[in-house]
Amino acid sequence: MKFGSETFKVDGDWFTWIDYGRFQELVQEHERSSGAKTFTAADYTARTPEWALFGSRERGFDPLDVRYQRKNKARDISGC
């Protein structure tokens, strides 16, 4: 496994998302084996969606989600 800025880059694609189902499977295998079966982050990563990549048109926001933007700036309620 590589470390540094390219740790989660595989064959030119980024794998920075977590496959939660796979992670849970690995945890259960680890527990069933009394700790003998180990795993690393590379074992449960998932391909990063295109919209989440740096420089994407969506700028990291899932196009299926609704994004709300305030028209007015929030009031300062810090009390200072």
C-alpha positions in Angstrom: 0.0 0.0 0.0 1.3 3.5 -0.9 1.1 6.3 1.6 0.8 10.0 0.9 -1.4 11.9 -1.6 -1.8 8.8 -3.9 -2.7 6.3 -1.2 -6.3 5.9 -2.5 -5.6 6.3 -6.2 -5.9 3.0 -8.0 -5.3 2.7 -11.8 -5.9 6.4 -12.1 -9.2 6.4 -10.2 -9.8 7.7 -6.7 -11.2 5.4 -4.1 -11.9 7.8 -1.2 -15.5 6.7 -0.3 -16.4 4.0 2.3 -18.3 0.9 1.3 -20.1 0.6 4.6 -21.5 -2.8 3.9 -18.1 -4.2 3.1 -16.7 -2.5 6.2 -19.3 -4.2 8.4 -18.5 -7.6 6.8 -14.8 -7.1 7.6 -15.5 -6.1 11.2 -17.7 -9.2 11.7 -14.9 -11.5 10.2 -12.4 -9.8 12.5 -14.6 -10.5 15.5 -15.4 -14.1 14.5 -11.6 -14.8 14.2 -10.8 -13.3 17.6 -8.7 -10.6 15.9 -6.7 -13.0 13.7 -8.3 -11.7 10.4 -7.3 -8.1 9.9 -8.0 -5.5 7.3 -7.0 -2.0 6.1 -8.8 0.9 4.7 -7.9 -0.3 1.2 -10.2 -3.4 1.8 -13.4 -1.3 2.2 -12.9 1.7 0.0 -15.2 2.5 -2.9 -14.7 4.5 -6.1 -15.2 8.3 -5.6 -18.2 9.5 -7.6 -17.4 11.9 -10.5 -19.4 14.7 -8.9 -17.2 14.5 -5.7 -13.9 14.8 -7.4 -11.9 18.0 -7.2 -12.7 20.3 -10.1 -16.1 18.8 -10.9 -18.9 21.0 -12.2 -21.0 20.0 -9.2 -18.2 21.2 -6.8 -18.7 18.2 -4.5 -22.5 18.4 -4.2 -24.5 15.3 -5.0 -26.7 16.3 -8.0 -29.5 14.1 -6.5 -29.6 16.2 -3.3 -31.4 19.5 -3.0 -29.1 22.3 -2.1 -30.6 25.3 -0.2 -28.9 28.6 -0.2 -29.9 31.4 2.1 -30.9 34.7 0.6 -30.0 36.7 3.7 -26.8 36.5 5.6 -27.2 34.8 9.0 -27.5 37.2 12.0 -24.5 37.3 14.3 -25.8 35.9 17.6 -22.4 35.4 19.3 -23.2 38.1 21.9 -19.8 39.8 21.5 
